[in-house]
Amino acid sequence: MANQFLICCALFLASFYGINSLKICSFNVRSFGKSKVAKQGILDQLVKIISRCDLMLMMEIKDASNQAFPALMRSLNNHGNRNEYEFIISKRLGMKAYKEQYAFIYRHKLLSVKKSCQYPDSPVNNEDVFAREPFVVWFSSRYSAVKDFVVIPLHSMPRSSVHEINALYDVYKMMKQSWRAKYFIIMGDFNADCAYVRRKDWTNIKLRNDTNFVWLIGDEIDTTVKESTHCAYDRIVLHGRKLIRAVIPDSVKVFNFKEVYGMTEREALNISDHFPVEFDLRRSHGFFSWLKTHKGLRG
């Protein structure tokens, strides 16, 4: 009787916390600040989008007053009164007066932060490589098939996308050497298509030509909200065989909130001009292995 109770509890917790898989998302929320938060219904829609994910990279946070993002986190954690989410956020990054922040929003029951690092963008020929230097975070999860992984984010400047995407290889090498990590997720708004990265440019991008890196979002995918555009700006790139094998194939997609929530194009553009991109990591088999030793649970 006691064993049955423990089994039921474990299965309930697995379902409640989404332990069957970890959903990892990347979203450029387009000029996120006080004016966006002030628009009716925007916070509610963002909460719906983010709460689908266990880990969300959020880009283009442009609020110098530091009021908009805390308001989002309050709304997110009041949703269902669970207080499920924590975050880690970069300093304000950018050139001159134009600044942005990267933020990682994550379910603290499923994930924890091991380390973080603001990549030190070293000038080359007196020119910065990155417009917004990657804010690198090493996550740990006992529930996923891969116990820890490093996430390298990028929101590139459109006119220097090729240069910045190529430089991600150097970020990867530095963090691999510094942290001795094995598994890497490189994702964000790379502006990696259309006028900014043309077909001929890919031959000069090391991250693309090294076969140890797998690009989950293909060149043919449209990650933009506008019906007049068809560009694969937002990308997810993985490194590490075990990590790649842990991806649930059908989970790799663009989340078209316009279609899912029945919005007009104008309503959707009030949220962002980008759709989130996402994938799921398989759960840890070890977490449930003891369940299979109990009567009635053998497969």
C-alpha positions in Angstrom: 0.0 0.0 0.0 2.8 2.4 0.9 4.6 1.6 -2.4 1.5 2.3 -4.4 1.1 5.6 -2.6 4.8 6.6 -3.4 4.3 5.5 -7.0 1.2 7.7 -7.4 2.9 10.6 -5.8 5.9 10.3 -8.1 3.7 10.0 -11.2 1.7 13.0 -10.1 4.8 15.1 -9.5 6.1 14.1 -12.9 3.0 15.2 -14.6 2.6 18.4 -12.5 6.1 19.7 -13.1 6.3 18.6 -16.8 9.1 16.1 -16.0 8.3 13.9 -19.0 10.3 16.5 -21.0 11.9 19.9 -20.7 10.6 22.5 -23.1 13.3 25.0 -24.0 12.3 28.2 -25.9 13.8 31.3 -27.4 11.8 34.5 -28.0 12.6 38.0 -29.2 9.8 40.0 -27.6 10.5 43.1 -29.6 11.2 46.3 -27.7 10.0 45.0 -24.4 9.5 48.0 -22.0 7.0 50.1 -20.1 5.0 51.1 -23.2 4.5 47.4 -24.2 3.5 46.4 -20.7 1.0 49.3 -20.5 -0.9 48.0 -23.6 -4.1 46.1 -22.6 -3.8 42.3 -22.6 -0.1 42.2 -23.6 1.1 40.9 -20.3 -1.6 38.2 -20.2 -0.6 37.0 -23.6 3.1 36.9 -22.8 2.3 34.9 -19.6 0.5 32.4 -21.7 3.4 32.1 -24.2 6.1 31.9 -21.5 4.3 29.5 -19.2 4.4 26.9 -21.9 8.1 26.7 -21.5 10.4 25.3 -18.7 13.2 27.6 -19.9 12.7 30.7 -21.9 15.4 32.9 -23.4 13.9 36.4 -23.7 15.5 39.0 -25.8 15.2 42.7 -26.6 14.4 43.9 -23.1 14.8 47.6 -23.5 13.5 49.1 -20.2 16.0 51.4 -18.6 13.6 52.0 -15.7 13.7 48.3 -14.7 9.9 48.2 -14.2 8.6 46.2 -17.2 10.5 42.9 -16.6 9.6 42.7 -12.9 6.0 43.4 -13.8 6.2 40.4 -16.2 7.7 38.2 -13.6 5.0 39.1 -11.1 2.3 38.3 -13.6 3.9 35.1 -14.5 4.3 33.9 -10.9 0.8 35.0 -10.0 -0.5 32.8 -12.8 -2.0 29.9 -11.0 -0.4 31.2 -7.7 2.4 28.7 -8.1 5.5 31.0 -7.9 7.1 28.5 -10.3 9.6 30.8 -12.1 12.9 32.4 -11.3 15.2 34.3 -13.7 18.7 35.4 -14.4 19.2 38.6 -16.4 22.2 40.2 -18.0 23.4 43.8 -17.6 22.2 46.3 -20.2 24.2 45.6 -23.4 24.6 47.6 -26.6 26.2 50.5 -28.3 25.9 54.1 -27.1 22.4 54.9 -25.8 20.7 51.8 -27.3 20.8 49.0 -24.7 19.1 45.6 -24.4 19.2 42.8 -21.9 19.0 39.0 -22.2 16.9 37.2 -19.6 16.5 33.5 -18.9 13.2 32.6 -17.2 13.0 29.1 -15.8 11.0 26.8 -13.6 13.1 26.5 -10.4 11.7 23.1 -9.5 13.1 21.7 -12.7 16.2 23.7 -13.4 19.0 25.6 -11.5 21.8 27.9 -12.5 25.3 26.5 -12.0 27.3 29.4 -13.4 26.9 32.5 -15.5 29.3 34.6 -17.5 29.1 37.8 -19.4 31.2 37.2 -22.5 34.0 39.8 -22.7 33.7 41.1 -26.2 37.3 41.8 -27.3 37.6 44.5 -30.0 39.0 43.3 -33.3 40.6 46.1 -35.4 39.1 48.5 -32.9 35.6 47.2 -33.6 33.4 45.2 -31.3 32.4 41.8 -32.6 29.0 41.7 -30.9 26.4 44.4 -30.6 25.0 42.6 -27.6 27.6 40.2 -26.1 26.3 36.8 -25.2 25.3 36.3 -21.5 26.2 32.7 -21.1 24.4 30.5 -18.5 25.1 27.0 -17.4 21.9 25.2 -16.3 21.5 21.9 -14.4 18.4 19.6 -14.3 18.1 16.2 -12.6 15.0 15.6 -14.6 16.4 15.7 -18.2 18.4 13.1 -20.0 21.3 15.5 -20.1 22.0 16.7 -16.6 23.5 20.1 -17.4 24.0 22.2 -20.5 25.3 25.7 -21.3 23.1 28.2 -23.2 24.8 30.8 -25.3 22.3 33.5 -26.5 22.6 35.9 -29.3 20.6 38.8 -30.6 22.7 40.0 -33.5 22.8 43.3 -35.2 21.2 42.7 -38.6 24.0 44.4 -40.6 26.7 42.4 -38.9 24.9 39.0 -38.5 27.4 37.0 -40.5 30.3 38.3 -38.5 28.5 37.7 -35.1 27.2 34.2 -36.0 30.7 33.3 -37.0 32.1 34.6 -33.7 29.7 32.4 -31.7 32.2 29.6 -32.4 34.8 31.5 -30.4 32.3 31.9 -27.6 31.7 28.2 -27.6 35.4 27.4 -27.5 36.1 29.8 -24.7 33.3 28.5 -22.5 34.1 24.9 -23.2 37.7 25.5 -22.1 36.8 27.6 -19.1 33.9 25.5 -17.7 34.8 22.0 -19.1 31.2 21.7 -20.2 30.1 19.1 -22.7 26.7 20.2 -23.9 25.8 23.5 -25.5 22.6 25.2 -26.7 23.3 28.2 -28.9 20.1 30.1 -29.7 18.4 33.4 -30.2 17.6 35.9 -32.9 20.5 35.5 -35.2 18.9 37.5 -38.1 20.2 34.5 -40.0 18.3 34.8 -43.3 16.9 37.0 -46.1 18.9 40.2 -46.7 21.2 39.7 -43.6 22.6 36.2 -44.2 22.6 35.1 -47.8 23.2 31.6 -49.1 26.8 32.4 -50.1 27.5 33.7 -46.6 27.1 30.3 -44.9 30.4 29.0 -46.3 32.2 31.5 -44.1 30.3 30.6 -40.9 32.3 28.1 -38.8 29.3 27.2 -36.6 27.5 26.0 -39.7 30.4 24.1 -41.3 31.5 22.1 -38.3 29.4 19.0 -38.5 29.5 18.6 -34.7 26.9 21.4 -34.5 23.3 20.6 -35.3 21.0 23.3 -36.5 17.4 22.5 -35.4 15.6 25.4 -37.2 16.2 25.0 -40.9 16.7 27.7 -43.5 13.3 27.1 -44.9 11.4 27.9 -41.7 9.6 31.2 -41.2 10.0 32.6 -37.7 8.5 36.0 -38.5 4.9 37.2 -37.7 4.4 39.3 -40.8 2.7 37.4 -43.6 4.8 39.5 -46.1 8.1 38.1 -44.8 9.4 34.5 -44.8 12.7 34.5 -43.0 14.5 32.0 -40.6 15.9 34.7 -38.3 15.6 32.8 -35.1 17.7 29.7 -34.7 18.7 26.9 -32.2 22.0 25.1 -32.5 23.2 22.2 -30.4 26.6 20.6 -29.6 27.1 17.3 -27.8 25.9 13.9 -29.0 24.0 13.0 -25.9 22.2 16.4 -26.0 21.3 16.0 -29.6 20.0 12.4 -29.0 17.9 13.7 -26.2 15.8 16.0 -28.4 12.3 14.9 -29.1 12.2 15.3 -32.9 8.5 16.4 -33.3 9.0 19.0 -30.6 11.3 21.2 -32.7 9.1 24.0 -34.0 8.0 27.6 -34.3 5.2 28.5 -31.9 2.8 30.4 -34.0 0.8 32.2 -31.3 -1.0 34.2 -33.9 -2.6 31.0 -35.2 -3.0 29.2 -31.8 -4.7 32.2 -30.1 -6.7 33.3 -33.1 -5.1 36.7 -33.5 -5.1 39.1 -36.4 -1.7 40.1 -37.7 -1.9 43.5 -36.0 -2.8 41.9 -32.7 0.1 39.5 -33.0 2.5 42.2 -33.9 1.6 44.0 -30.7 3.3 41.1 -28.9 6.3 40.7 -31.3 7.3 40.5 -34.9 9.0 37.2 -34.1 7.5 33.8 -33.1 9.3 31.8 -30.4 11.3 28.8 -31.5 11.5 25.7 -29.2 12.3 22.1 -28.6 11.9 19.5 -25.9 14.5 17.4 -24.1 13.7 13.9 -23.1 13.3 13.2 -19.4 15.9 11.3 -17.4 15.2 7.6 -17.5 17.0 7.2 -14.2 14.4 9.3 -12.3 11.7 6.7 -13.0 13.8 3.6 -13.2 12.9 2.6 -9.6 9.2 2.8 -10.6 9.7 0.0 -13.1 10.8 -2.4 -10.4 7.4 -2.3 -8.7 4.6 -4.7 -9.5 2.3 -3.6 -12.3 4.8 -1.0 -13.8 7.0 -3.3 -15.8 7.1 -2.5 -19.5 
